[in-house]
């Protein structure tokens, strides 16, 4: 599982002209799932993201109560080492990835986090205003 975690002053996801998820002063989490990921992986990643000290004064989202916007992002597993067209073979198929993204979100909520989401398998417009900017790539 890979997560690109960004500190944001605001972030939003729009699908078909409707805002389906938005946060202010929190984290935007782009989440990719691979074939070997499990519910345990999703739980561990949720804990790591929630407790990661990347907000002002090295605080975590858990300490600050900062909201998170989670967006499924299979392209985090794109491989463009050969040629000009990336391959997505390392990304889990939607039938595997979707329940694990849901498990990740539920694990964050079980920790008390406020979580907004994008819409799985939809064409999403993702807007974000990075703070810092700070972007951290986590991989389990």
N, CA, C and O atoms as CSV, one atom per row, in Angstrom:
chain,resi,resn,atom,element,x,y,z
A,1,UNK,N,N,0.855,-1.165,0.000
A,1,UNK,CA,C,0.000,0.000,0.000
A,1,UNK,C,C,0.902,1.228,0.000
A,1,UNK,O,O,1.911,1.275,0.703
A,2,UNK,N,N,0.523,2.212,-0.795
A,2,UNK,CA,C,1.244,3.476,-0.867
A,2,UNK,C,C,0.282,4.609,-0.559
A,2,UNK,O,O,-0.873,4.602,-0.985
A,3,UNK,N,N,0.783,5.583,0.191
A,3,UNK,CA,C,-0.004,6.779,0.485
A,3,UNK,C,C,0.866,7.997,0.258
A,3,UNK,O,O,1.957,8.103,0.820
A,4,UNK,N,N,0.392,8.906,-0.555
A,4,UNK,CA,C,1.019,10.196,-0.701
A,4,UNK,C,C,0.220,11.140,0.188
A,4,UNK,O,O,-0.944,11.433,-0.087
A,5,UNK,N,N,0.852,11.610,1.251
A,5,UNK,CA,C,0.174,12.413,2.267
A,5,UNK,C,C,0.650,13.858,2.132
A,5,UNK,O,O,1.849,14.133,2.175
A,6,UNK,N,N,-0.298,14.772,1.970
A,6,UNK,CA,C,0.029,16.179,1.794
A,6,UNK,C,C,-0.685,17.018,2.845
A,6,UNK,O,O,-1.867,16.811,3.119
A,7,UNK,N,N,0.038,17.964,3.431
A,7,UNK,CA,C,-0.609,18.917,4.329
A,7,UNK,C,C,-1.288,19.962,3.454
A,7,UNK,O,O,-0.686,20.472,2.509
A,8,UNK,N,N,-2.544,20.280,3.768
A,8,UNK,CA,C,-3.317,21.204,2.935
A,8,UNK,C,C,-4.056,22.231,3.789
A,8,UNK,O,O,-4.489,21.948,4.906
A,9,UNK,N,N,-4.184,23.425,3.228
A,9,UNK,CA,C,-5.065,24.408,3.864
A,9,UNK,C,C,-6.499,24.131,3.440
A,9,UNK,O,O,-7.451,24.423,4.164
A,10,UNK,N,N,-6.629,23.554,2.239
A,10,UNK,CA,C,-7.942,23.072,1.793
A,10,UNK,C,C,-7.742,22.070,0.665
A,10,UNK,O,O,-6.767,22.135,-0.083
A,11,UNK,N,N,-8.682,21.146,0.562
A,11,UNK,CA,C,-8.685,20.165,-0.521
A,11,UNK,C,C,-10.124,19.725,-0.752
A,11,UNK,O,O,-10.927,19.672,0.180
A,12,UNK,N,N,-10.437,19.411,-1.996
A,12,UNK,CA,C,-11.797,19.001,-2.330
A,12,UNK,C,C,-11.785,18.057,-3.525
A,12,UNK,O,O,-10.895,18.113,-4.374
A,13,UNK,N,N,-12.781,17.197,-3.572
A,13,UNK,CA,C,-12.982,16.291,-4.698
A,13,UNK,C,C,-14.361,16.574,-5.283
A,13,UNK,O,O,-15.362,16.612,-4.568
A,14,UNK,N,N,-14.392,16.773,-6.602
A,14,UNK,CA,C,-15.637,17.033,-7.305
A,14,UNK,C,C,-15.874,15.923,-8.316
A,14,UNK,O,O,-14.964,15.532,-9.047
A,15,UNK,N,N,-17.105,15.417,-8.353
A,15,UNK,CA,C,-17.513,14.409,-9.326
A,15,UNK,C,C,-18.785,14.920,-9.999
A,15,UNK,O,O,-19.767,15.226,-9.323
A,16,UNK,N,N,-18.768,15.011,-11.316
A,16,UNK,CA,C,-19.930,15.474,-12.081
A,16,UNK,C,C,-20.486,16.793,-11.541
A,16,UNK,O,O,-21.700,16.959,-11.425
A,17,UNK,N,N,-19.592,17.729,-11.213
A,17,UNK,CA,C,-20.001,19.042,-10.747
A,17,UNK,C,C,-20.421,19.120,-9.291
A,17,UNK,O,O,-20.783,20.195,-8.815
A,18,UNK,N,N,-20.381,18.000,-8.569
A,18,UNK,CA,C,-20.776,17.958,-7.162
A,18,UNK,C,C,-19.556,17.703,-6.286
A,18,UNK,O,O,-18.789,16.774,-6.538
A,19,UNK,N,N,-19.376,18.529,-5.255
A,19,UNK,CA,C,-18.299,18.291,-4.297
A,19,UNK,C,C,-18.711,17.105,-3.429
A,19,UNK,O,O,-19.720,17.158,-2.726
A,20,UNK,N,N,-17.916,16.033,-3.489
A,20,UNK,CA,C,-18.247,14.817,-2.735
A,20,UNK,C,C,-17.428,14.674,-1.462
A,20,UNK,O,O,-17.753,13.859,-0.599
A,21,UNK,N,N,-16.359,15.470,-1.344
A,21,UNK,CA,C,-15.531,15.443,-0.146
A,21,UNK,C,C,-14.661,16.685,-0.104
A,21,UNK,O,O,-14.123,17.112,-1.127
A,22,UNK,N,N,-14.523,17.268,1.088
A,22,UNK,CA,C,-13.692,18.464,1.229
A,22,UNK,C,C,-13.216,18.593,2.666
A,22,UNK,O,O,-13.922,18.217,3.601
A,23,UNK,N,N,-11.994,19.137,2.835
A,23,UNK,CA,C,-11.439,19.400,4.166
A,23,UNK,C,C,-10.715,20.742,4.147
A,23,UNK,O,O,-10.316,21.237,3.093
A,24,UNK,N,N,-10.558,21.314,5.330
A,24,UNK,CA,C,-9.715,22.492,5.506
A,24,UNK,C,C,-8.742,22.205,6.639
A,24,UNK,O,O,-9.075,21.521,7.607
A,25,UNK,N,N,-7.529,22.743,6.502
A,25,UNK,CA,C,-6.482,22.591,7.514
A,25,UNK,C,C,-6.307,21.143,7.965
A,25,UNK,O,O,-6.467,20.812,9.140
A,26,UNK,N,N,-5.977,20.300,7.008
A,26,UNK,CA,C,-5.810,18.882,7.311
A,26,UNK,C,C,-4.851,18.200,6.357
A,26,UNK,O,O,-3.841,18.767,5.942
A,27,UNK,N,N,-5.199,16.961,6.020
A,27,UNK,CA,C,-4.356,16.148,5.149
A,27,UNK,C,C,-5.137,15.654,3.942
A,27,UNK,O,O,-6.300,15.266,4.056
A,28,UNK,N,N,-4.493,15.673,2.798
A,28,UNK,CA,C,-4.989,15.006,1.601
A,28,UNK,C,C,-4.184,13.728,1.484
A,28,UNK,O,O,-2.954,13.769,1.456
A,29,UNK,N,N,-4.869,12.585,1.415
A,29,UNK,CA,C,-4.212,11.284,1.346
A,29,UNK,C,C,-4.596,10.613,0.035
A,29,UNK,O,O,-5.742,10.203,-0.150
A,30,UNK,N,N,-3.631,10.503,-0.874
A,30,UNK,CA,C,-3.833,9.751,-2.112
A,30,UNK,C,C,-3.363,8.335,-1.812
A,30,UNK,O,O,-2.210,8.129,-1.432
A,31,UNK,N,N,-4.253,7.356,-1.981
A,31,UNK,CA,C,-3.990,5.993,-1.514
A,31,UNK,C,C,-3.996,4.998,-2.662
A,31,UNK,O,O,-4.970,4.897,-3.408
A,32,UNK,N,N,-2.894,4.262,-2.796
A,32,UNK,CA,C,-2.790,3.217,-3.809
A,32,UNK,C,C,-2.711,1.851,-3.151
A,32,UNK,O,O,-2.092,1.688,-2.099
A,33,UNK,N,N,-3.345,0.871,-3.784
A,33,UNK,CA,C,-3.390,-0.498,-3.257
A,33,UNK,C,C,-2.744,-1.431,-4.270
A,33,UNK,O,O,-2.974,-1.314,-5.474
A,34,UNK,N,N,-1.923,-2.373,-3.763
A,34,UNK,CA,C,-1.298,-3.366,-4.623
A,34,UNK,C,C,-1.837,-4.757,-4.277
A,34,UNK,O,O,-2.611,-4.911,-3.332
A,35,UNK,N,N,-1.426,-5.758,-5.041
A,35,UNK,CA,C,-1.993,-7.112,-4.955
A,35,UNK,C,C,-1.795,-7.791,-3.602
A,35,UNK,O,O,-2.628,-8.601,-3.197
A,36,UNK,N,N,-0.736,-7.484,-2.914
A,36,UNK,CA,C,-0.427,-8.190,-1.662
A,36,UNK,C,C,-1.007,-7.510,-0.424
A,36,UNK,O,O,-0.824,-8.010,0.686
A,37,UNK,N,N,-1.693,-6.394,-0.587
A,37,UNK,CA,C,-2.243,-5.686,0.564
A,37,UNK,C,C,-3.412,-6.446,1.182
A,37,UNK,O,O,-4.140,-7.171,0.504
A,38,UNK,N,N,-3.568,-6.255,2.492
A,38,UNK,CA,C,-4.622,-6.925,3.257
A,38,UNK,C,C,-5.301,-5.898,4.163
A,38,UNK,O,O,-4.906,-4.733,4.206
A,39,UNK,N,N,-6.319,-6.345,4.879
A,39,UNK,CA,C,-6.982,-5.484,5.863
A,39,UNK,C,C,-5.980,-5.045,6.930
A,39,UNK,O,O,-6.046,-3.916,7.417
A,40,UNK,N,N,-5.062,-5.927,7.291
A,40,UNK,CA,C,-4.040,-5.571,8.282
A,40,UNK,C,C,-3.141,-4.454,7.750
A,40,UNK,O,O,-2.777,-3.542,8.491
A,41,UNK,N,N,-2.786,-4.526,6.475
A,41,UNK,CA,C,-1.981,-3.473,5.859
A,41,UNK,C,C,-2.725,-2.147,5.923
A,41,UNK,O,O,-2.142,-1.118,6.266
A,42,UNK,N,N,-4.010,-2.171,5.593
A,42,UNK,CA,C,-4.831,-0.949,5.610
A,42,UNK,C,C,-4.890,-0.360,7.016
A,42,UNK,O,O,-4.808,0.857,7.176
A,43,UNK,N,N,-5.029,-1.199,8.026
A,43,UNK,CA,C,-5.073,-0.725,9.408
A,43,UNK,C,C,-3.757,-0.112,9.845
A,43,UNK,O,O,-3.735,0.926,10.506
A,44,UNK,N,N,-2.667,-0.751,9.478
A,44,UNK,CA,C,-1.340,-0.229,9.821
A,44,UNK,C,C,-1.092,1.107,9.129
A,44,UNK,O,O,-0.565,2.037,9.739
A,45,UNK,N,N,-1.471,1.200,7.857
A,45,UNK,CA,C,-1.282,2.454,7.117
A,45,UNK,C,C,-2.141,3.561,7.722
A,45,UNK,O,O,-1.694,4.704,7.816
A,46,UNK,N,N,-3.351,3.242,8.127
A,46,UNK,CA,C,-4.229,4.248,8.742
A,46,UNK,C,C,-3.588,4.800,10.012
A,46,UNK,O,O,-3.578,6.011,10.229
A,47,UNK,N,N,-3.058,3.917,10.845
A,47,UNK,CA,C,-2.396,4.355,12.078
A,47,UNK,C,C,-1.205,5.245,11.751
A,47,UNK,O,O,-1.021,6.294,12.368
A,48,UNK,N,N,-0.399,4.828,10.785
A,48,UNK,CA,C,0.806,5.573,10.423
A,48,UNK,C,C,0.449,6.971,9.900
A,48,UNK,O,O,1.067,7.959,10.296
A,49,UNK,N,N,-0.537,7.051,9.022
A,49,UNK,CA,C,-0.951,8.340,8.467
A,49,UNK,C,C,-1.503,9.237,9.575
A,49,UNK,O,O,-1.153,10.414,9.657
A,50,UNK,N,N,-2.357,8.685,10.418
A,50,UNK,CA,C,-3.007,9.472,11.470
A,50,UNK,C,C,-2.010,9.991,12.496
A,50,UNK,O,O,-2.195,11.083,13.033
A,51,UNK,N,N,-0.961,9.231,12.778
A,51,UNK,CA,C,0.010,9.607,13.808
A,51,UNK,C,C,1.266,10.283,13.266
A,51,UNK,O,O,2.135,10.683,14.042
A,52,UNK,N,N,1.373,10.414,11.939
A,52,UNK,CA,C,2.561,11.013,11.343
A,52,UNK,C,C,2.638,12.497,11.698
A,52,UNK,O,O,1.669,13.237,11.527
A,53,UNK,N,N,3.791,12.920,12.189
A,53,UNK,CA,C,3.982,14.281,12.684
A,53,UNK,C,C,4.469,15.199,11.561
A,53,UNK,O,O,5.661,15.482,11.447
A,54,UNK,N,N,3.516,15.662,10.728
A,54,UNK,CA,C,3.903,16.541,9.621
A,54,UNK,C,C,3.151,17.869,9.632
A,54,UNK,O,O,3.359,18.700,8.749
A,55,UNK,N,N,2.292,18.077,10.604
A,55,UNK,CA,C,1.598,19.357,10.696
A,55,UNK,C,C,2.489,20.373,11.405
A,55,UNK,O,O,3.588,20.030,11.842
A,56,UNK,N,N,2.035,21.600,11.521
A,56,UNK,CA,C,2.812,22.642,12.202
A,56,UNK,C,C,3.281,22.149,13.561
A,56,UNK,O,O,2.572,21.408,14.242
A,57,UNK,N,N,4.478,22.563,13.950
A,57,UNK,CA,C,5.072,22.195,15.238
A,57,UNK,C,C,5.184,20.691,15.427
A,57,UNK,O,O,5.138,20.195,16.552
A,58,UNK,N,N,5.332,19.965,14.319
A,58,UNK,CA,C,5.491,18.511,14.335
A,58,UNK,C,C,4.336,17.794,15.013
A,58,UNK,O,O,4.538,16.781,15.683
A,59,UNK,N,N,3.145,18.304,14.844
A,59,UNK,CA,C,1.952,17.655,15.384
A,59,UNK,C,C,1.402,16.666,14.356
A,59,UNK,O,O,1.694,16.769,13.165
A,60,UNK,N,N,0.613,15.718,14.827
A,60,UNK,CA,C,-0.037,14.747,13.951
A,60,UNK,C,C,-1.509,15.113,13.786
A,60,UNK,O,O,-2.049,15.918,14.545
A,61,UNK,N,N,-2.140,14.520,12.799
A,61,UNK,CA,C,-3.580,14.711,12.622
A,61,UNK,C,C,-4.321,14.211,13.855
A,61,UNK,O,O,-5.340,14.781,14.245
A,62,UNK,N,N,-3.811,13.149,14.469
A,62,UNK,CA,C,-4.442,12.604,15.677
A,62,UNK,C,C,-4.409,13.623,16.806
A,62,UNK,O,O,-5.403,13.814,17.506
A,63,UNK,N,N,-3.263,14.276,16.982
A,63,UNK,CA,C,-3.124,15.258,18.062
A,63,UNK,C,C,-3.943,16.520,17.809
A,63,UNK,O,O,-4.504,17.102,18.737
A,64,UNK,N,N,-4.007,16.932,16.567
A,64,UNK,CA,C,-4.697,18.169,16.219
A,64,UNK,C,C,-6.182,17.988,15.934
A,64,UNK,O,O,-6.934,18.962,15.929
A,65,UNK,N,N,-6.610,16.758,15.696
A,65,UNK,CA,C,-7.984,16.551,15.259
A,65,UNK,C,C,-8.184,17.038,13.831
A,65,UNK,O,O,-9.295,17.392,13.435
A,66,UNK,N,N,-7.099,17.052,13.060
A,66,UNK,CA,C,-7.149,17.535,11.677
A,66,UNK,C,C,-7.909,16.543,10.797
A,66,UNK,O,O,-7.720,15.334,10.928
A,67,UNK,N,N,-8.757,17.037,9.910
A,67,UNK,CA,C,-9.509,16.158,9.021
A,67,UNK,C,C,-8.634,15.608,7.894
A,67,UNK,O,O,-7.595,16.176,7.558
A,68,UNK,N,N,-9.075,14.501,7.327
A,68,UNK,CA,C,-8.358,13.868,6.221
A,68,UNK,C,C,-9.301,13.677,5.042
A,68,UNK,O,O,-10.460,13.303,5.219
A,69,UNK,N,N,-8.802,13.934,3.849
A,69,UNK,CA,C,-9.521,13.648,2.617
A,69,UNK,C,C,-8.781,12.505,1.942
A,69,UNK,O,O,-7.631,12.667,1.532
A,70,UNK,N,N,-9.427,11.355,1.824
A,70,UNK,CA,C,-8.807,10.155,1.258
A,70,UNK,C,C,-9.327,9.942,-0.160
A,70,UNK,O,O,-10.535,9.883,-0.388
A,71,UNK,N,N,-8.398,9.828,-1.106
A,71,UNK,CA,C,-8.734,9.643,-2.508
A,71,UNK,C,C,-7.990,8.422,-3.035
A,71,UNK,O,O,-6.761,8.376,-2.989
A,72,UNK,N,N,-8.720,7.443,-3.528
A,72,UNK,CA,C,-8.100,6.264,-4.122
A,72,UNK,C,C,-7.302,6.694,-5.348
A,72,UNK,O,O,-7.785,7.477,-6.166
A,73,UNK,N,N,-6.071,6.174,-5.473
A,73,UNK,CA,C,-5.174,6.625,-6.537
A,73,UNK,C,C,-4.339,5.454,-7.055
A,73,UNK,O,O,-3.185,5.292,-6.656
A,74,UNK,N,N,-4.912,4.639,-7.939
A,74,UNK,CA,C,-4.188,3.470,-8.444
A,74,UNK,C,C,-2.927,3.868,-9.187
A,74,UNK,O,O,-2.005,3.062,-9.306
A,75,UNK,N,N,-2.866,5.094,-9.687
A,75,UNK,CA,C,-1.693,5.514,-10.459
A,75,UNK,C,C,-0.437,5.651,-9.610
A,75,UNK,O,O,0.654,5.819,-10.157
A,76,UNK,N,N,-0.563,5.583,-8.275
A,76,UNK,CA,C,0.641,5.556,-7.436
A,76,UNK,C,C,1.466,4.301,-7.706
A,76,UNK,O,O,2.644,4.243,-7.355
A,77,UNK,N,N,0.851,3.301,-8.324
A,77,UNK,CA,C,1.572,2.081,-8.685
A,77,UNK,C,C,1.930,2.040,-10.169
A,77,UNK,O,O,2.199,0.969,-10.715
A,78,UNK,N,N,1.933,3.192,-10.817
A,78,UNK,CA,C,2.363,3.252,-12.212
A,78,UNK,C,C,3.866,3.040,-12.315
A,78,UNK,O,O,4.630,3.482,-11.458
A,79,UNK,N,N,4.273,2.363,-13.370
A,79,UNK,CA,C,5.697,2.103,-13.605
A,79,UNK,C,C,6.046,2.607,-15.002
A,79,UNK,O,O,5.580,2.068,-16.005
A,80,UNK,N,N,6.867,3.642,-15.050
A,80,UNK,CA,C,7.242,4.237,-16.332
A,80,UNK,C,C,8.740,4.102,-16.600
A,80,UNK,O,O,9.324,4.918,-17.312
A,81,UNK,N,N,9.356,3.073,-16.029
A,81,UNK,CA,C,10.797,2.898,-16.236
A,81,UNK,C,C,11.138,2.543,-17.670
A,81,UNK,O,O,12.223,2.873,-18.149
A,82,UNK,N,N,10.228,1.874,-18.361
A,82,UNK,CA,C,10.486,1.487,-19.748
A,82,UNK,C,C,9.494,2.215,-20.652
A,82,UNK,O,O,8.300,2.271,-20.361
A,83,UNK,N,N,9.993,2.761,-21.734
A,83,UNK,CA,C,9.128,3.405,-22.708
A,83,UNK,C,C,8.511,4.690,-22.193
A,83,UNK,O,O,8.979,5.282,-21.221
A,84,UNK,N,N,7.448,5.109,-22.869
A,84,UNK,CA,C,6.793,6.376,-22.531
A,84,UNK,C,C,5.397,6.181,-21.966
A,84,UNK,O,O,4.746,7.152,-21.582
A,85,UNK,N,N,4.936,4.963,-21.911
A,85,UNK,CA,C,3.587,4.686,-21.420
A,85,UNK,C,C,3.681,3.876,-20.129
A,85,UNK,O,O,4.210,2.765,-20.140
A,86,UNK,N,N,3.174,4.414,-19.016
A,86,UNK,CA,C,3.243,3.659,-17.755
A,86,UNK,C,C,2.415,2.384,-17.812
A,86,UNK,O,O,1.417,2.294,-18.526
A,87,UNK,N,N,2.855,1.419,-17.050
A,87,UNK,CA,C,2.077,0.201,-16.862
A,87,UNK,C,C,1.491,0.255,-15.458
A,87,UNK,O,O,2.109,0.797,-14.542
A,88,UNK,N,N,0.309,-0.300,-15.293
A,88,UNK,CA,C,-0.398,-0.249,-14.001
A,88,UNK,C,C,-0.505,-1.636,-13.383
A,88,UNK,O,O,-1.336,-1.851,-12.501
A,89,UNK,N,N,0.314,-2.575,-13.827
A,89,UNK,CA,C,0.173,-3.969,-13.399
A,89,UNK,C,C,0.397,-4.179,-11.905
A,89,UNK,O,O,-0.090,-5.166,-11.354
A,90,UNK,N,N,1.111,-3.292,-11.239
A,90,UNK,CA,C,1.333,-3.442,-9.795
A,90,UNK,C,C,0.135,-2.980,-8.975
A,90,UNK,O,O,0.044,-3.290,-7.788
A,91,UNK,N,N,-0.778,-2.249,-9.588
A,91,UNK,CA,C,-1.980,-1.794,-8.877
A,91,UNK,C,C,-2.982,-2.943,-8.772
A,91,UNK,O,O,-3.182,-3.697,-9.724
A,92,UNK,N,N,-3.598,-3.064,-7.615
A,92,UNK,CA,C,-4.624,-4.093,-7.417
A,92,UNK,C,C,-5.848,-3.762,-8.262
A,92,UNK,O,O,-6.158,-2.590,-8.473
A,93,UNK,N,N,-6.548,-4.790,-8.747
A,93,UNK,CA,C,-7.782,-4.520,-9.486
A,93,UNK,C,C,-8.822,-3.882,-8.562
A,93,UNK,O,O,-8.761,-4.026,-7.341
A,94,UNK,N,N,-9.757,-3.187,-9.162
A,94,UNK,CA,C,-10.768,-2.451,-8.399
A,94,UNK,C,C,-11.496,-3.325,-7.381
A,94,UNK,O,O,-11.808,-2.862,-6.284
A,95,UNK,N,N,-11.767,-4.565,-7.724
A,95,UNK,CA,C,-12.508,-5.467,-6.823
A,95,UNK,C,C,-11.725,-5.755,-5.547
A,95,UNK,O,O,-12.314,-6.036,-4.503
A,96,UNK,N,N,-10.402,-5.684,-5.631
A,96,UNK,CA,C,-9.545,-5.892,-4.460
A,96,UNK,C,C,-9.295,-4.560,-3.754
A,96,UNK,O,O,-9.335,-4.482,-2.526
A,97,UNK,N,N,-9.040,-3.530,-4.531
A,97,UNK,CA,C,-8.655,-2.237,-3.962
A,97,UNK,C,C,-9.793,-1.544,-3.220
A,97,UNK,O,O,-9.581,-1.001,-2.136
A,98,UNK,N,N,-10.979,-1.557,-3.780
A,98,UNK,CA,C,-12.078,-0.788,-3.179
A,98,UNK,C,C,-12.366,-1.188,-1.732
A,98,UNK,O,O,-12.483,-0.307,-0.880
A,99,UNK,N,N,-12.487,-2.494,-1.418
A,99,UNK,CA,C,-12.730,-2.842,-0.017
A,99,UNK,C,C,-11.571,-2.454,0.912
A,99,UNK,O,O,-11.792,-2.146,2.083
A,100,UNK,N,N,-10.346,-2.469,0.395
A,100,UNK,CA,C,-9.199,-2.100,1.231
A,100,UNK,C,C,-9.129,-0.589,1.464
A,100,UNK,O,O,-8.705,-0.150,2.533
A,101,UNK,N,N,-9.536,0.199,0.487
A,101,UNK,CA,C,-9.630,1.644,0.694
A,101,UNK,C,C,-10.703,1.919,1.750
A,101,UNK,O,O,-10.510,2.762,2.627
A,102,UNK,N,N,-11.815,1.221,1.668
A,102,UNK,CA,C,-12.889,1.356,2.658
A,102,UNK,C,C,-12.382,0.953,4.042
A,102,UNK,O,O,-12.681,1.629,5.026
A,103,UNK,N,N,-11.631,-0.122,4.130
A,103,UNK,CA,C,-11.056,-0.565,5.406
A,103,UNK,C,C,-10.118,0.495,5.975
A,103,UNK,O,O,-10.132,0.750,7.179
A,104,UNK,N,N,-9.301,1.116,5.117
A,104,UNK,CA,C,-8.400,2.196,5.529
A,104,UNK,C,C,-9.201,3.355,6.123
A,104,UNK,O,O,-8.871,3.855,7.198
A,105,UNK,N,N,-10.250,3.778,5.424
A,105,UNK,CA,C,-11.092,4.888,5.891
A,105,UNK,C,C,-11.765,4.527,7.214
A,105,UNK,O,O,-11.794,5.343,8.135
A,106,UNK,N,N,-12.303,3.315,7.313
A,106,UNK,CA,C,-12.957,2.888,8.549
A,106,UNK,C,C,-11.976,2.823,9.712
A,106,UNK,O,O,-12.335,3.139,10.846
A,107,UNK,N,N,-10.735,2.414,9.437
A,107,UNK,CA,C,-9.712,2.359,10.493
A,107,UNK,C,C,-9.381,3.763,10.987
A,107,UNK,O,O,-9.173,3.961,12.184
A,108,UNK,N,N,-9.328,4.736,10.086
A,108,UNK,CA,C,-9.107,6.123,10.509
A,108,UNK,C,C,-10.266,6.611,11.375
A,108,UNK,O,O,-10.057,7.227,12.420
A,109,UNK,N,N,-11.481,6.331,10.930
A,109,UNK,CA,C,-12.655,6.770,11.692
A,109,UNK,C,C,-12.722,6.096,13.056
A,109,UNK,O,O,-13.147,6.712,14.033
A,110,UNK,N,N,-12.306,4.841,13.127
A,110,UNK,CA,C,-12.293,4.125,14.413
A,110,UNK,C,C,-11.295,4.765,15.375
A,110,UNK,O,O,-11.433,4.638,16.591
A,111,UNK,N,N,-10.302,5.442,14.837
A,111,UNK,CA,C,-9.315,6.147,15.656
A,111,UNK,C,C,-9.816,7.538,16.053
A,111,UNK,O,O,-9.121,8.272,16.756
A,112,UNK,N,N,-11.017,7.898,15.604
A,112,UNK,CA,C,-11.598,9.190,15.946
A,112,UNK,C,C,-11.374,10.276,14.905
A,112,UNK,O,O,-11.714,11.435,15.140
A,113,UNK,N,N,-10.810,9.920,13.766
A,113,UNK,CA,C,-10.522,10.908,12.724
A,113,UNK,C,C,-11.787,11.299,11.967
A,113,UNK,O,O,-12.696,10.491,11.776
A,114,UNK,N,N,-11.820,12.555,11.544
A,114,UNK,CA,C,-12.849,13.039,10.624
A,114,UNK,C,C,-12.318,12.778,9.228
A,114,UNK,O,O,-11.261,13.287,8.856
A,115,UNK,N,N,-13.049,11.982,8.449
A,115,UNK,CA,C,-12.557,11.564,7.139
A,115,UNK,C,C,-13.606,11.836,6.067
A,115,UNK,O,O,-14.765,11.440,6.193
A,116,UNK,N,N,-13.178,12.511,5.021
A,116,UNK,CA,C,-13.968,12.700,3.805
A,116,UNK,C,C,-13.317,11.835,2.735
A,116,UNK,O,O,-12.150,11.466,2.863
A,117,UNK,N,N,-14.059,11.511,1.684
A,117,UNK,CA,C,-13.504,10.654,0.635
A,117,UNK,C,C,-13.890,11.149,-0.750
A,117,UNK,O,O,-14.808,11.949,-0.934
A,118,UNK,N,N,-13.142,10.631,-1.710
A,118,UNK,CA,C,-13.528,10.787,-3.098
A,118,UNK,C,C,-14.553,9.703,-3.407
A,118,UNK,O,O,-15.143,9.123,-2.495
A,119,UNK,N,N,-14.762,9.435,-4.678
A,119,UNK,CA,C,-15.701,8.395,-5.082
A,119,UNK,C,C,-14.947,7.380,-5.934
A,119,UNK,O,O,-14.417,7.709,-6.996
A,120,UNK,N,N,-14.909,6.150,-5.452
A,120,UNK,CA,C,-14.167,5.095,-6.128
A,120,UNK,C,C,-14.709,4.884,-7.547
A,120,UNK,O,O,-15.921,4.895,-7.762
A,121,UNK,N,N,-13.811,4.694,-8.500
A,121,UNK,CA,C,-14.079,4.443,-9.919
A,121,UNK,C,C,-14.713,5.617,-10.652
A,121,UNK,O,O,-15.154,5.460,-11.790
A,122,UNK,N,N,-14.768,6.782,-10.030
A,122,UNK,CA,C,-15.331,7.960,-10.692
A,122,UNK,C,C,-14.201,8.808,-11.263
A,122,UNK,O,O,-13.063,8.748,-10.798
A,123,UNK,N,N,-14.535,9.594,-12.274
A,123,UNK,CA,C,-13.583,10.587,-12.777
A,123,UNK,C,C,-13.678,11.764,-11.822
A,123,UNK,O,O,-14.693,12.460,-11.781
A,124,UNK,N,N,-12.614,11.986,-11.054
A,124,UNK,CA,C,-12.633,12.994,-9.997
A,124,UNK,C,C,-11.754,14.182,-10.371
A,124,UNK,O,O,-10.704,14.033,-10.996
A,125,UNK,N,N,-12.208,15.350,-9.976
A,125,UNK,CA,C,-11.380,16.541,-10.034
A,125,UNK,C,C,-10.925,16.798,-8.605
A,125,UNK,O,O,-11.744,17.033,-7.716
A,126,UNK,N,N,-9.621,16.753,-8.392
A,126,UNK,CA,C,-9.074,16.914,-7.040
A,126,UNK,C,C,-8.339,18.250,-6.982
A,126,UNK,O,O,-7.397,18.495,-7.737
A,127,UNK,N,N,-8.787,19.099,-6.078
A,127,UNK,CA,C,-8.146,20.388,-5.858
A,127,UNK,C,C,-7.461,20.366,-4.509
A,127,UNK,O,O,-7.990,19.811,-3.546
A,128,UNK,N,N,-6.279,20.970,-4.437
A,128,UNK,CA,C,-5.627,21.076,-3.134
A,128,UNK,C,C,-4.717,22.291,-3.097
A,128,UNK,O,O,-4.129,22.689,-4.103
A,129,UNK,N,N,-4.620,22.861,-1.921
A,129,UNK,CA,C,-3.674,23.936,-1.672
A,129,UNK,C,C,-2.743,23.419,-0.593
A,129,UNK,O,O,-3.102,23.343,0.582
A,130,UNK,N,N,-1.526,23.064,-1.022
A,130,UNK,CA,C,-0.541,22.491,-0.102
A,130,UNK,C,C,0.003,23.550,0.842
A,130,UNK,O,O,0.167,24.715,0.480
A,131,UNK,N,N,0.275,23.114,2.052
A,131,UNK,CA,C,0.905,23.971,3.046
A,131,UNK,C,C,2.355,23.532,3.145
A,131,UNK,O,O,2.644,22.350,3.333
A,132,UNK,N,N,3.232,24.453,3.023
A,132,UNK,CA,C,4.663,24.159,3.140
A,132,UNK,C,C,5.417,24.401,1.850
A,132,UNK,O,O,6.228,25.327,1.821
A,133,UNK,N,N,5.224,23.663,0.803
A,133,UNK,CA,C,4.422,22.451,0.684
A,133,UNK,C,C,5.105,21.254,1.349
A,133,UNK,O,O,6.331,21.168,1.415
A,134,UNK,N,N,4.285,20.349,1.832
A,134,UNK,CA,C,4.784,19.143,2.470
A,134,UNK,C,C,4.051,17.947,1.877
A,134,UNK,O,O,2.828,17.851,1.971
A,135,UNK,N,N,4.800,17.045,1.271
A,135,UNK,CA,C,4.262,15.808,0.714
A,135,UNK,C,C,5.174,14.663,1.151
A,135,UNK,O,O,6.391,14.738,0.979
A,136,UNK,N,N,4.590,13.606,1.715
A,136,UNK,CA,C,5.370,12.467,2.189
A,136,UNK,C,C,4.787,11.205,1.557
A,136,UNK,O,O,3.577,10.980,1.594
A,137,UNK,N,N,5.667,10.382,0.976
A,137,UNK,CA,C,5.252,9.121,0.385
A,137,UNK,C,C,5.525,7.998,1.389
A,137,UNK,O,O,6.667,7.779,1.792
A,138,UNK,N,N,4.468,7.294,1.784
A,138,UNK,CA,C,4.596,6.149,2.697
A,138,UNK,C,C,4.340,4.876,1.909
A,138,UNK,O,O,3.503,4.852,1.008
A,139,UNK,N,N,5.062,3.823,2.251
A,139,UNK,CA,C,4.849,2.545,1.596
A,139,UNK,C,C,4.964,1.428,2.615
A,139,UNK,O,O,5.902,1.397,3.411
A,140,UNK,N,N,4.021,0.524,2.589
A,140,UNK,CA,C,4.052,-0.665,3.454
A,140,UNK,C,C,4.099,-1.906,2.603
A,140,UNK,O,O,4.130,-3.017,3.132
